[in-house]
Amino acid sequence: MTTRMRRAVLAPPLALVATSCVAEPGMPAPTLPEGAHEPEYATASLPARDDVLRRWQLSTPDPWAPFAKYTLMTALDETVRIAEVPQVSSLPEVTAAAAAGGSVGRAGVARDAMWVVDMRGAASVAFGVALASTADLPLSLVPTFNNWPGNEEVVPAEETLAALCAMAPRHRDLHGDPRPVFLLDAWRLAYRDASPPDEALDNRYMLAPSDLPDADTLRTHGITTVVYVIERRAEVAAEDDDLNAAFAAYAHAGIRIVFADIDELARLAAGPAGTWPPFVEAHSVSVVPRVTVVGDVEFYGRAHGGFGGHGALPWYAGRGGGAGRGGNAFLGHGGFGGHGGFGGHVGGHVGGGHGGHGGGG
């Protein structure tokens, strides 16, 4: 018998407009863009958990391995099973991201750059896999998907998980210090001004500054530029709220922040060689600390399980970890530990599932 998860129905997303708790320069990255396509579902075989982890896990010597989060992948069963799986590879956003990543990789990846790919989760996976598969230098794909799928979920985590199952980094014999490519789900902060219904699985989460390397670490590896990849730059006035502290620290340390969308990157890759420096100059942005939802206690009060649940505080207050919730029909687990909070690991097996992880270290 096959199963399929359901999405929670919330009010229209308010993340596309600036709110009173977000100061200039304006709206953060859109978490639920208008016109986002819904995937078709089809019966398919889901691989075993260990097989997917083996494909994605960075080796111990890799300098970026400590930043990788495999929480979402551990939601898979121990053995292969049949389920109704979203066919994310055919989504226009995903195919466009894969094409852009492949074009950039073939054209030549900048050796002084760290990539932070912040799109729909499946699109971020597709971009990163295509980039790493075609680049002429070693890249480390760093997943940051720190939530869990389930029925009536707020964030469509099953789409990102399907992409992680269907796509995998190609391990190529490239030697040298790898450049990191952080893969983010832009829907992690969805409906930031809304309170999910009681029946919804609030599987939203944030990234804390400790989830990204600090400026000194980047400079040690010769990285002086951070490329922030988004779907449509015209709609984004600032990095998403949970990235502001890390990006502002980079900028303060003299590391350049570049905003680029996949269309711009595809055009760059199609152009003549040697156009990367002017592209960086034209797409660099100034990032300074700003007021965000990360510090808004009321924001956490609207959460049911994400961000640490009711009564949670911002990551810098040292609180973290939400309560466990019930079953996951799509993946066949009985339940899972809390997740989405800040302050570390929230572990344990709850109802037959696996413990989640906190958003912060």
Secondary structure by P-SEA (a helix, b strand, c coil): cbbbbbbbbbcccccccccccccccccccccccccbbbbbbbbbbbccaaaaaaaccccccccccccccccccccccccccccccccccccaaaaaaaaaaaaaaaacccccbbbbbbccaaaaaaaaaaaaacccbbbbbbbccccccccccccaaaaaaaaaaaccccccccccbbbbbbbbccccccccccccccccccccccccccccccaaaaaaacccbbbbbcccccccccccccaaaaaaaaaaacbbbbbbcaaaaaaaaaccccaaaaaaaacbbbbcccccccccaaaaaaccccccccccccccccbbbbbbbbbbccccccccccccccccccccccccbbbbbcccc
